[in-house]
Amino acid sequence: MINIAQFETQRARTSLGNMPEQANRMIQFLNTHTKEQLAALNINSRTYTILTVKKVLTLRYFVQSLERKCQEIQAEINDFKMRFTILQSRELPSLLTSSGKLLSREQYANRVNNYASNQITASSSTSEETGPPSGQSLYDKLESLFYIEHEINHLFEVQPNFYKYTEADETLIKIQRHQLPTKDWWQSMLEILPK
């Protein structure tokens, strides 16, 4: 979604060009002239004209809003990846399915429980051959399991909230559907502005 959003915001910025600055000048011009003065310039409805000009400012707002939301989402993704890398460095099971999708918390907890059981089984079978486990080796294994549990809880410390993603997606749809004033109309408005 972030790649699509970046493409759409770049496309919208390109189509906007310097229109936002011109829009502010137009609105100021329209607000400082009387109805008669505007009628002489073939502007019959100040309100309609201002609303049409504001479409430019609305699109700029959508673009800025989507960029801000995408930055927040990217920061969360980067934070998750960093935590994920810490778990992977401990040689824990992967958080991904064989098809490359992220496991749910419950699925991952089951995978880690199986991993921990296998580790305990493997260590107990080797310790029987070498003798009874020492207090230090038992402590190390328990500490490792507690560390693993802590890291998994830390990785999923907040329940997923898809509000930001939904909000970003809605803003993206608004950008894609937004209609700027036609170039001919915009050019005719620029011509009435004082130089």
Phi and psi in degrees as a GROMACS rama.xvg file:
@    title "Ramachandran Plot"
@    xaxis  label "Phi"
@    yaxis  label "Psi"
@TYPE xy
-63.449  -39.8171  ILE-2
-63.1441  -42.6798  ASN-3
-63.6951  -42.8677  ILE-4
-62.2257  -42.1189  ALA-5
-63.7268  -40.3325  GLN-6
-63.3648  -46.1361  PHE-7
-67.8381  -38.4102  GLU-8
-67.7508  -37.5516  THR-9
-65.3469  -41.9873  GLN-10
-62.6137  -42.687  ARG-11
-66.2989  -41.1385  ALA-12
-62.0135  -39.1692  ARG-13
-64.2972  -44.3313  THR-14
-68.5897  -29.045  SER-15
-72.947  -42.1301  LEU-16
54.6584  -126.822  GLY-17
-102.278  20.1236  ASN-18
-60.7203  -37.3849  MET-19
-59.1021  -40.5705  PRO-20
-66.1579  -41.8567  GLU-21
-65.119  -37.2852  GLN-22
-61.8644  -42.1123  ALA-23
-62.251  -42.2437  ASN-24
-63.355  -41.0958  ARG-25
-63.1901  -44.9285  MET-26
-63.02  -42.6835  ILE-27
-61.3993  -43.56  GLN-28
-61.3389  -46.2106  PHE-29
-64.7113  -34.9741  LEU-30
-78.1755  -17.5747  ASN-31
-100.577  3.43404  THR-32
-115.685  150.513  HIS-33
-77.1325  166.995  THR-34
-59.6474  -39.6265  LYS-35
-66.4832  -42.0483  GLU-36
-63.5961  -40.3018  GLN-37
-69.8999  -36.5677  LEU-38
-63.619  -35.3742  ALA-39
-65.4013  -23.2897  ALA-40
-96.2165  14.2097  LEU-41
66.248  29.8079  ASN-42
-108.638  102.292  ILE-43
-84.4153  -27.9356  ASN-44
-131.353  108.217  SER-45
-61.3024  -44.3462  ARG-46
-61.1628  -49.0824  THR-47
-60.869  -42.1619  TYR-48
-65.4522  -43.5409  THR-49
-64.392  -41.8053  ILE-50
-62.5313  -37.3412  LEU-51
-67.8108  -41.8181  THR-52
-64.2142  -38.4951  VAL-53
-66.4058  -14.7653  LYS-54
-58.6858  -32.7929  LYS-55
-65.6338  -46.6156  VAL-56
-68.2618  -33.1604  LEU-57
-64.3127  -44.0854  THR-58
-63.7983  -40.7958  LEU-59
-60.8493  -41.482  ARG-60
-62.5074  -44.5986  TYR-61
-58.8411  -43.5961  PHE-62
-62.6937  -48.1223  VAL-63
-62.8308  -40.7972  GLN-64
-63.831  -44.9485  SER-65
-65.6051  -39.8635  LEU-66
-62.0832  -42.0507  GLU-67
-64.3007  -43.8954  ARG-68
-64.6729  -39.8442  LYS-69
-66.0572  -35.6439  CYS-70
-64.4466  -41.5751  GLN-71
-64.3536  -43.5653  GLU-72
-63.9024  -43.6517  ILE-73
-63.03  -38.1958  GLN-74
-63.2601  -41.1458  ALA-75
-65.3873  -40.0639  GLU-76
-63.3415  -44.5348  ILE-77
-63.3936  -40.0912  ASN-78
-63.4326  -43.227  ASP-79
-63.0165  -43.2329  PHE-80
-61.8315  -37.7374  LYS-81
-64.406  -45.2118  MET-82
-64.2357  -39.9776  ARG-83
-60.5762  -41.9558  PHE-84
-63.6681  -38.1715  THR-85
-60.9026  -44.4996  ILE-86
-64.1696  -43.0142  LEU-87
-64.0673  -32.8872  GLN-88
-67.9991  -20.1827  SER-89
-86.5907  8.63867  ARG-90
61.047  35.7403  GLU-91
-80.9827  164.876  LEU-92
-60.8143  154.045  PRO-93
-68.4598  149.202  SER-94
-84.3286  -0.719066  LEU-95
-108.386  149.096  LEU-96
-78.0937  175.258  THR-97
-65.0824  -22.4463  SER-98
-89.9876  2.21985  SER-99
90.4243  7.74576  GLY-100
-91.0855  153.144  LYS-101
-74.0471  135.17  LEU-102
-73.86  155.248  LEU-103
-75.3008  166.887  SER-104
-59.9312  -42.7099  ARG-105
-64.5076  -43.8319  GLU-106
-62.3744  -41.0591  GLN-107
-68.9015  -38.7255  TYR-108
-59.8374  -41.7106  ALA-109
-63.0869  -43.017  ASN-110
-62.2842  -41.4261  ARG-111
-70.4001  -37.9861  VAL-112
-60.3068  -43.5925  ASN-113
-62.1937  -40.9595  ASN-114
-61.6593  -46.8027  TYR-115
-63.6301  -40.9159  ALA-116
-61.2366  -43.0583  SER-117
-63.8669  -38.3321  ASN-118
-65.5561  -43.8164  GLN-119
-65.8276  -43.437  ILE-120
-61.4685  -44.1787  THR-121
-65.1904  -41.424  ALA-122
-72.191  -33.698  SER-123
-71.6038  -33.2475  SER-124
-70.7413  -33.7081  SER-125
-78.1072  -32.1178  THR-126
-71.7231  -27.0545  SER-127
-65.0221  -33.8023  GLU-128
-74.3469  -33.3685  GLU-129
-96.7428  -11.6464  THR-130
124.934  178.763  GLY-131
-67.0842  148.969  PRO-132
-69.5518  143.889  PRO-133
-81.0648  163.683  SER-134
-60.8166  -37.4475  GLY-135
-66.1417  -42.7845  GLN-136
-66.8423  -37.9845  SER-137
-64.3698  -43.6099  LEU-138
-61.1787  -44.3322  TYR-139
-60.1454  -42.6035  ASP-140
-66.1768  -43.7998  LYS-141
-65.4681  -41.556  LEU-142
-61.5974  -40.734  GLU-143
-63.0582  -42.5505  SER-144
-65.6989  -40.1038  LEU-145
-66.1389  -38.844  PHE-146
-61.8058  -44.178  TYR-147
-60.7022  -46.2406  ILE-148
-61.9042  -42.6197  GLU-149
-61.7346  -45.1631  HIS-150
-65.0352  -39.017  GLU-151
-65.5728  -43.9802  ILE-152
-63.035  -38.0914  ASN-153
-66.904  -37.7283  HIS-154
-63.7095  -38.8963  LEU-155
-109.236  35.0553  PHE-156
-63.4876  -27.798  GLU-157
-117.207  133.19  VAL-158
-61.6912  142.219  GLN-159
-58.6823  134.679  PRO-160
-122.759  112.641  ASN-161
-91.801  10.8588  PHE-162
-60.1591  -45.7175  TYR-163
-60.7852  -41.4216  LYS-164
-68.1932  -40.8023  TYR-165
-64.8409  -43.6297  THR-166
-63.1875  -42.8958  GLU-167
-64.1043  -40.6091  ALA-168
-65.039  -41.1786  ASP-169
-64.0055  -40.5085  GLU-170
-65.6576  -39.413  THR-171
-60.3449  -43.1644  LEU-172
-63.5803  -40.0575  ILE-173
-61.9799  -40.9042  LYS-174
-63.5283  -44.3922  ILE-175
-64.6719  -31.4622  GLN-176
-91.411  -13.5579  ARG-177
-67.0885  135.662  HIS-178
-110.479  118.568  GLN-179
-78.9739  160.118  LEU-180
-58.7852  152.265  PRO-181
-65.0791  154.941  THR-182
-62.6152  -39.4786  LYS-183
-63.1435  -45.7941  ASP-184
-61.5221  -44.3989  TRP-185
-62.7411  -42.284  TRP-186
-64.0536  -40.0902  GLN-187
-64.7684  -34.749  SER-188
-69.8204  -37.5702  MET-189
-63.573  -33.5829  LEU-190
-67.769  -26.4671  GLU-191
-84.6845  -14.1757  ILE-192
-71.5272  141.096  LEU-193
-68.4847  144.171  PRO-194
